[in-house]
Structures are given as structure tokens and as C-alpha cells.
Amino acid sequence: MAQFKGVCVGAGYFSHFQYEAWQRIDEVTITAMCNRNPERARKIMDQYDVPAHYTDYREMLEKEKPDFVDIITPPATHLEMCQVAADLGIHVICQKPLAPTFDEAKQIVAATERAGVRFMVHENWRFQPWYREIKRLLDDGAIGEKIHVMSFRSRMGDGWGQDAYLGRQPYFREYPHLLVYENGVHFIDTYRYLAGEVKSVYAVLKKLNPVIAGEDFGVVVFNFASGATGLWDANRYNESNFANPRYTFGEFLVDGDGGSIRLYSDGRLTIQKLGQCETEHEYPHENRNFSGDCCYTTQRHFIDRMLDGAPFETHGPDYLRTLAVQDAVYRSAEAGTPVAIEVS
């Protein structure tokens, strides 16, 4: 049944979620993977039935001639890899953070557009089942016609102490920008998905753990074109009181002119209409793969749009709007003032 031949570059911590998800998409066959570490590559190959290994991604792209490449490598490698794939006429799905700088991200998008290849950012947060369901409820008017406030609170607890991040993603310690660049961008994109375009932001960012280079605390206020307000309150230093803080990554409240929607840390959703009691809203979600199986849903979306030709939700030009907001967050924190969003 496979219609698309894919290859992957990368064998790090998060890549396992993506390799596993590709196994469950019938229209895809992953024929090869690339990583400079043969031992790490062998673990991927054995676990996820990948038949071939390369240490040079260019050689892999040229010999395998895939329909698409899944780039699951550090941000500094993305521009070159996307450019090479685009020049070879290979479609791209690329992990976030998309690039070390906003300018590099723009270059990636421009390169893929010039080459006429399809390009999607593997931005999986909006594909978590609770956000897909919240979007459906909002579109159906479950809490009225207008969003008043969206508020998310996150305490990851994986970034305190001398060994912060070493067990899972040690390179986090060296990022000059961390919390917003690596995690907050997910919420920026999801807030845009739920409430539309952002007009301006005001941000306070801090470093709580002195052993890391970047920020690990952030409070950001978003002003939307619709008139809605968003609040994101997060840090990776203090801890959650939930057994699995990496399921929903926190708690979310959406207030509208007709009531409220609440997301709890175990994935439960409730609706409380004005003047009524809070009631649980049943919908399907499961603790599979990563955060409600959102990698599978993201990659399923990529293949569905490859099949029908419709735009990806997180195609290049759209994702630059998310990154414009991210850029404004850092500028706001540095200046100590609100910053309007500019997308060129």
C-alpha cells in the first residue's frame, strides 16, 4: 500500500517518536536513515525496521531518491539540509526549532519555495488531541462566540540542579535562548491555531538555574487581532504535581463570552457554561508515543496533504508568522516593553 518512500536524518532522543509513528502509516516506507554514530543508528534500525544506514545525508538523498526526507537534527543543520533536499527535488518535513535565527528560518522557507518542493515544519503541539478537540469546541460555539482569555500554566521540573537536562537533551544547557525557543514556540503556534493572529506581545524572561546559558522562566502576554488575550506562564525549574508532566505539559483555561473550557494535566477536558456546573467532555486521547500520540497525528497530516495536495497547516510561510511572534517575545523581554508583530 506504500505510496511514499521516505528517509530520515537523525537518531537523537526525540527521533524515536517519529520513527515509531512512521511505522504505523501504511502509505509510507522508510528505506534509510542517516547518522554519524553507527551504534546509535543500529538501535534505530533494529527497533524500527529501517533497512539501510548512511553516515552522509547527501549520499543517502542521492542514492535513495526518496519522495521526502524527515529532518530530525539540531537546528543549526537545517538550512543546509533543507537546501540540499530542495535542490534534489525532495519534499521536506523538518523538526523544530526550525533554525538558530529568524533570518535562517526565512532562508529555509525561501529555498524550498524556489525549488517548488513541499515543506512542512514538524510542529506537533497543535496536533495534540486536546487542542484539536478544543478547536472543534470553539468553532462549534461551545463557550460562545468570542474568546476572552487563554491561559496556560506549565511547570516541567526537569531543569533544576547541576545535572539539568543531561539525562535527556544535554544540548539544552548551551542554548543561548531556551524556554521560548525550544518549548514556548509550540504554544505560540497553538495559540495562533486556536485564536488567530497575534498583534503584540509583552514578555518577562529569566534564568533560574545558573548552570544553563538561556532562559528557563517566562511569562508572556499575547494580544490577538480578534481582541482576545493570551497568557503563558511557564518554567522548567519548578515541578508539576502530576505523575506525568510530559503528557499535557500543564493546565489550560479558555474563557469565552459563554463559558470556559479547562484542560487538566491528565488530558481531561471540561466545559462550564455561564450559570452552570462544570461537566466533563468525553473525547478520545491516549498516552501513546509522545503527548497524546501527536507525532503520529502530525505525520499523518503530512501524508494526507501529500495525497490530496492541500496546504500543510504548518507550511513554511505560515510558520514564519509563529517565528515572528517568537522573535517579538525576545525583543520585548530585552526592551521591557510590548512589541508589535511584524511579518515581512
C-alpha positions as CSV (number, residue, x, y, z in Angstrom):
1,M,0.0,0.0,0.0
2,A,3.0,2.3,0.5
3,Q,2.9,5.2,-1.9
4,F,5.7,7.4,-0.5
5,K,9.4,6.5,0.0
6,G,10.9,8.4,2.9
7,V,14.3,8.7,4.6
8,C,15.2,10.2,7.9
9,V,18.2,12.2,9.2
10,G,18.9,11.9,12.9
11,A,18.9,9.4,15.8
12,G,18.6,11.5,18.9
13,Y,16.1,11.3,21.8
14,F,13.1,12.7,20.0
15,S,13.7,10.8,16.7
16,H,12.4,7.6,18.3
17,F,8.9,9.1,18.5
18,Q,9.0,9.9,14.8
19,Y,10.4,6.6,13.6
20,E,7.7,4.8,15.6
21,A,5.0,6.9,14.1
22,W,6.1,6.3,10.5
23,Q,5.8,2.6,11.1
24,R,2.1,3.0,11.6
25,I,1.4,5.0,8.4
26,D,0.6,2.4,5.7
27,E,1.3,4.8,2.8
28,V,5.0,5.3,3.9
29,T,8.1,3.1,3.7
30,I,11.2,4.5,5.5
31,T,14.0,3.0,3.4
32,A,17.1,4.5,5.1
33,M,18.3,6.7,7.9
34,C,21.4,8.8,8.4
35,N,23.5,9.3,11.5
36,R,27.2,9.7,12.0
37,N,27.2,7.3,15.0
38,P,26.8,3.7,13.7
39,E,25.9,2.3,17.2
40,R,23.1,4.8,17.7
41,A,21.9,4.2,14.1
42,R,21.9,0.4,14.6
43,K,19.5,0.8,17.6
44,I,17.1,2.8,15.4
45,M,17.4,0.3,12.5
46,D,16.8,-2.7,14.7
47,Q,13.9,-1.2,16.6
48,Y,12.0,0.4,13.7
49,D,12.9,-1.9,10.8
50,V,14.9,0.7,8.8
51,P,16.9,-1.4,6.3
52,A,19.8,1.0,5.3
53,H,22.2,3.3,7.1
54,Y,24.3,6.2,5.8
55,T,26.8,8.5,7.5
56,D,26.5,11.1,4.8
57,Y,23.0,12.5,4.3
58,R,23.8,13.9,0.8
59,E,24.8,10.4,-0.3
60,M,21.6,9.0,1.2
61,L,19.4,11.5,-0.6
62,E,21.2,11.0,-4.0
63,K,21.2,7.2,-3.8
64,E,17.8,6.5,-2.2
65,K,15.9,9.1,-4.3
66,P,13.1,9.4,-1.7
67,D,9.9,11.2,-2.1
68,F,10.5,13.0,1.2
69,V,13.1,13.4,3.9
70,D,12.3,13.8,7.6
71,I,15.0,16.0,9.2
72,I,15.3,15.3,12.9
73,T,18.6,17.0,13.7
74,P,19.8,20.1,15.6
75,P,18.6,23.5,14.3
76,A,22.0,24.6,13.1
77,T,21.9,21.8,10.5
78,H,18.5,22.6,9.0
79,L,19.4,25.3,6.5
80,E,22.0,23.2,4.6
81,M,19.9,20.0,4.7
82,C,16.8,21.7,3.5
83,Q,18.7,23.4,0.7
84,V,20.3,20.2,-0.4
85,A,16.9,18.3,-0.4
86,A,15.2,21.1,-2.2
87,D,17.9,21.2,-4.9
88,L,17.3,17.5,-5.4
89,G,13.5,18.0,-5.7
90,I,12.8,16.1,-2.4
91,H,9.9,17.2,-0.2
92,V,10.8,18.1,3.4
93,I,9.3,17.7,6.9
94,C,11.7,19.4,9.3
95,Q,11.8,19.3,13.1
96,K,11.6,22.5,15.2
97,P,13.3,24.7,16.3
98,L,13.5,25.5,12.6
99,A,16.7,27.4,12.7
100,P,19.0,29.2,15.2
101,T,17.8,32.6,13.9
102,F,14.7,34.1,12.3
103,D,16.8,35.1,9.3
104,E,17.9,31.5,8.7
105,A,14.3,30.3,9.0
106,K,13.3,32.7,6.3
107,Q,16.2,31.3,4.1
108,I,14.9,27.8,4.6
109,V,11.4,28.8,3.5
110,A,12.7,30.7,0.6
111,A,14.9,27.8,-0.6
112,T,12.1,25.3,-0.6
113,E,9.7,27.7,-2.3
114,R,12.2,28.5,-5.0
115,A,12.7,24.8,-5.7
116,G,9.0,24.1,-5.7
117,V,9.1,21.3,-3.1
118,R,6.6,20.8,-0.4
119,F,7.8,21.9,3.0
120,M,6.2,21.4,6.5
121,V,7.6,22.1,10.0
122,H,7.1,19.2,12.4
123,E,5.2,21.4,14.8
124,N,3.3,18.8,16.7
125,W,1.7,20.7,19.6
126,R,-1.4,21.8,17.7
127,F,-1.9,18.2,16.7
128,Q,-2.2,17.0,20.4
129,P,-5.7,15.6,20.7
130,W,-6.9,18.0,23.4
131,Y,-6.1,21.0,21.2
132,R,-7.8,19.5,18.2
133,E,-10.9,19.0,20.4
134,I,-10.7,22.5,21.9
135,K,-10.5,23.9,18.4
136,R,-13.6,22.0,17.4
137,L,-15.5,23.1,20.5
138,L,-14.6,26.7,19.9
139,D,-15.6,26.5,16.2
140,D,-18.9,24.9,17.4
141,G,-19.6,27.8,19.8
142,A,-19.4,25.6,22.9
143,I,-18.4,28.6,25.1
144,G,-19.8,31.4,23.0
145,E,-18.6,33.4,20.0
146,K,-15.6,35.3,21.5
147,I,-12.5,34.2,23.3
148,H,-11.8,36.4,26.3
149,V,-8.6,34.8,27.7
150,M,-6.5,31.8,27.0
151,S,-4.1,30.9,29.9
152,F,-1.6,28.1,30.1
153,R,0.5,27.2,33.2
154,S,3.4,24.8,32.9
155,R,6.0,23.6,35.5
156,M,8.3,20.9,33.9
157,G,10.7,20.4,36.8
158,D,13.4,18.9,34.5
159,G,15.8,21.9,34.7
160,W,16.9,22.3,38.3
161,G,20.2,21.2,39.8
162,Q,23.7,20.7,38.5
163,D,22.6,17.9,36.1
164,A,19.8,19.8,34.5
165,Y,18.8,18.3,31.1
166,L,21.8,16.0,31.0
167,G,19.7,12.8,31.1
168,R,17.5,13.6,28.1
169,Q,18.7,16.6,26.0
170,P,22.0,17.9,27.3
171,Y,22.4,20.4,24.5
172,F,19.6,22.4,26.1
173,R,22.2,23.7,28.6
174,E,24.1,25.5,25.9
175,Y,21.2,27.2,24.0
176,P,21.5,31.0,24.4
177,H,17.8,31.0,24.1
178,L,16.0,28.0,25.7
179,L,12.5,28.1,27.1
180,V,10.7,30.1,24.4
181,Y,12.9,28.9,21.6
182,E,12.6,25.2,22.4
183,N,9.2,24.9,24.1
184,G,7.4,28.2,24.0
185,V,7.3,28.2,20.3
186,H,4.9,25.2,20.5
187,F,2.4,27.3,22.5
188,I,2.8,30.3,20.2
189,D,1.8,28.2,17.2
190,T,-1.0,26.5,19.2
191,Y,-2.4,29.9,20.4
192,R,-2.4,31.1,16.8
193,Y,-4.2,27.9,15.8
194,L,-6.9,28.5,18.4
195,A,-7.3,32.3,18.5
196,G,-5.8,33.6,15.3
197,E,-3.1,36.1,14.6
198,V,-1.1,37.9,17.4
199,K,-0.9,41.7,17.2
200,S,1.6,42.3,20.0
201,V,3.4,40.6,23.0
202,Y,4.8,41.6,26.3
203,A,7.3,39.2,27.9
204,V,9.3,38.7,31.1
205,L,12.0,36.1,30.8
206,K,14.5,34.9,33.4
207,K,17.2,32.3,34.1
208,L,16.5,30.5,37.3
209,N,19.2,27.8,37.1
210,P,22.7,29.3,36.8
211,V,24.2,26.3,35.2
212,I,22.4,26.9,31.9
213,A,23.0,29.5,29.2
214,G,19.4,30.5,28.3
215,E,16.2,31.4,30.0
216,D,14.1,28.8,31.8
217,F,11.3,31.1,33.1
218,G,8.8,33.0,31.0
219,V,5.6,34.9,31.4
220,V,4.2,36.2,28.1
221,V,1.0,38.2,27.4
222,F,-0.4,37.9,23.9
223,N,-2.8,40.4,22.3
224,F,-4.7,38.9,19.4
225,A,-6.2,40.7,16.4
226,S,-9.6,39.2,17.5
227,G,-9.4,41.1,20.8
228,A,-8.6,38.0,22.8
229,T,-5.8,37.9,25.3
230,G,-3.4,35.1,26.0
231,L,-1.2,34.3,29.0
232,W,1.6,31.8,29.0
233,D,3.2,31.1,32.4
234,A,6.0,28.6,32.3
235,N,9.2,27.5,33.8
236,R,11.3,24.3,33.6
237,Y,12.8,24.7,37.1
238,N,9.8,24.2,39.4
239,E,7.9,20.9,39.4
240,S,4.4,19.7,38.5
241,N,2.3,17.8,41.0
242,F,1.1,15.4,38.2
243,A,2.6,12.0,37.8
244,N,3.4,12.6,34.1
245,P,4.1,16.3,33.5
246,R,5.0,15.5,29.9
247,Y,1.5,14.3,28.9
248,T,-0.2,17.8,28.5
249,F,2.8,19.8,29.8
250,G,0.5,21.7,32.1
251,E,-3.0,23.1,32.5
252,F,-5.0,25.3,30.1
253,L,-8.0,27.5,30.6
254,V,-10.0,29.1,27.8
255,D,-12.6,31.7,28.9
256,G,-15.2,32.8,26.3
257,D,-18.3,35.0,26.4
258,G,-20.4,32.0,27.0
259,G,-18.3,30.0,29.5
260,S,-15.0,28.2,29.9
261,I,-13.1,25.1,28.7
262,R,-10.5,23.5,31.0
263,L,-7.7,21.1,30.1
264,Y,-6.3,19.1,33.1
265,S,-2.9,17.5,33.3
266,D,-4.3,14.1,32.7
267,G,-5.9,15.2,29.4
268,R,-9.4,15.6,30.7
269,L,-11.5,18.4,29.2
270,T,-14.4,20.1,30.9
271,I,-16.9,22.7,29.8
272,Q,-18.5,25.1,32.2
273,K,-21.2,27.3,30.6
274,L,-22.1,30.5,32.3
275,G,-24.5,29.9,35.2
276,Q,-24.0,26.1,35.0
277,C,-21.8,23.5,36.7
278,E,-18.5,22.2,35.2
279,T,-19.1,19.0,33.2
280,E,-16.6,16.6,31.8
281,H,-16.4,16.4,28.0
282,E,-15.6,13.0,26.6
283,Y,-13.2,12.7,23.6
284,P,-10.6,10.2,22.5
285,H,-7.0,10.6,23.8
286,E,-4.4,8.1,24.9
287,N,-0.9,8.1,26.5
288,R,0.9,6.6,23.5
289,N,4.2,7.6,21.8
290,F,4.5,11.3,22.7
291,S,2.0,13.6,24.3
292,G,-1.3,12.0,23.1
293,D,0.3,10.5,20.0
294,C,0.8,13.8,18.4
295,C,3.8,12.8,16.4
296,Y,1.6,10.2,14.6
297,T,-1.1,12.8,14.0
298,T,1.4,15.3,12.7
299,Q,3.0,12.9,10.3
300,R,-0.4,11.6,9.3
301,H,-1.3,15.1,8.4
302,F,1.8,15.5,6.3
303,I,1.0,12.3,4.3
304,D,-2.7,13.2,3.9
305,R,-1.8,16.6,2.5
306,M,0.8,15.0,0.2
307,L,-2.0,12.8,-1.1
308,D,-4.6,15.5,-1.6
309,G,-2.4,18.4,-2.4
310,A,-3.9,20.7,0.1
311,P,-1.7,23.1,2.2
312,F,0.0,21.8,5.3
313,E,-1.2,23.6,8.4
314,T,2.4,24.4,9.3
315,H,3.8,25.2,5.9
316,G,6.7,27.5,5.6
317,P,5.1,30.9,5.2
318,D,2.6,30.2,7.9
319,Y,5.3,29.0,10.3
320,L,7.2,32.2,9.8
321,R,4.3,34.0,11.4
322,T,4.8,31.9,14.5
323,L,8.5,32.7,14.4
324,A,7.8,36.4,14.1
325,V,5.9,36.2,17.4
326,Q,8.8,34.3,18.9
327,D,11.2,36.9,17.8
328,A,9.0,39.6,19.2
329,V,8.9,37.8,22.6
330,Y,12.6,38.0,22.9
331,R,12.7,41.6,21.8
332,S,10.0,42.5,24.3
333,A,11.9,40.8,27.2
334,E,15.1,42.7,26.3
335,A,13.4,46.1,25.9
336,G,10.9,45.6,28.8
337,T,8.1,46.9,26.7
338,P,5.3,45.5,24.5
339,V,6.4,44.7,20.9
340,A,4.1,44.7,17.8
341,I,4.4,41.7,15.5
342,E,6.0,42.4,12.1
343,V,5.9,39.8,9.3
344,S,7.8,40.7,6.2
